[in-house]
Amino acid sequence: MCGKNSISFDKPLVMGILNLTPDSFFDGGQYIDTESILKRAKQIIAEGADIIDLGAYSTRPGAEDINIEEEWRRMMPALECIRKEFPDTIISIDTFRSELVRRAVSKFGACIVNDISGGTLDDKMFETVADLQVPYIMMHIKGTPQTMQSNTEYKDLMKDLVQFFSQRIKQLNELGAKNIIVDPGFGFAKTLEQNYEIMAQLEAFESLNLPLLIGVSRKSMIYKLLGGEAKDSLNGTTALNMVALIGGANILRVHDVKEAVECVKLYNKMQIK
């Protein structure tokens, strides 16, 4: 459950990204006042997203490290205005800080916690999620956003990722947390080749028996292979989103909601009843 709403994975869902940062890799600085935030939220909803994901800490490689008060200063007005204007919308907060989670859930009823660190950057995150009983997206990373690109060594990439999730899911379950979603963390402590190895072997995560979120929207794994920049990567994003759906993705996290929703519709049409 997410407040008044329930999350069903009978069909794939689309999570629309709303970046509140000045320096995100694709749309940083576009949504830093109430008017632009509400306009973006309205667009995300109108184009058919199931979830709005709010992020106030840039996690692009080498991004500036900000303190929790600055992150909250960016996050709080967005939570306030979106909850007021769109009270039934499912809101996810993209943060690795447990104190920010407590504030967001207690003050504004934020529902889903989207943690890029899988609990590795805040040792109170798991107990906080368990205490609040909110759905939790556990992403894989090694190091921090500032150091992750120098942490790309693995003994066996897929086995290491599944082991990471298995161990941390066990910890969460022992605390009483429910509704866990896993995210392989494309681009986070992964080389270009490793990103595509993961995409080609998504079935490896089926053993976890949990919903799978895939976030490749306009990432460098696309434009470093095809050329251009993030702004040129919508077609590549859509192609990989379909690959992800076929591979078992339950949630697509995207900048371009309309295209992702269309991708899901096409995928759903192909399913044998």
Number of C-alpha atoms within 10 A of each C-alpha: 13 18 12 9 11 9 13 10 12 7 12 21 22 24 28 29 24 26 28 25 22 16 18 19 19 16 17 15 14 17 21 18 13 14 12 13 21 18 11 19 26 14 15 23 18 11 17 18 25 20 22 24 21 25 22 26 26 23 21 17 17 13 16 13 13 11 10 17 10 11 20 18 11 22 24 16 16 26 21 16 17 20 17 11 12 14 14 13 21 23 26 27 25 25 23 23 21 22 15 20 26 18 14 21 18 11 12 18 19 23 24 27 28 24 26 23 23 25 23 20 16 14 12 13 25 23 18 18 23 19 13 15 17 23 21 25 25 26 24 24 27 19 17 21 20 14 14 18 19 13 15 16 12 13 7 8 16 18 13 12 20 18 13 15 21 14 10 16 22 12 14 19 14 12 15 14 22 16 16 18 22 26 24 25 23 24 21 25 24 26 17 15 10 18 20 15 14 19 18 13 12 20 14 14 24 13 9 15 9 14 19 26 26 25 22 24 25 23 21 19 23 24 18 13 11 12 11 12 14 19 12 14 20 20 12 18 25 20 12 19 26 18 16 24 21 13 18 18 24 22 26 27 22 27 22 20 23 19 18 28 21 14 19 22 13 12 16 14 10 9 8 5 5
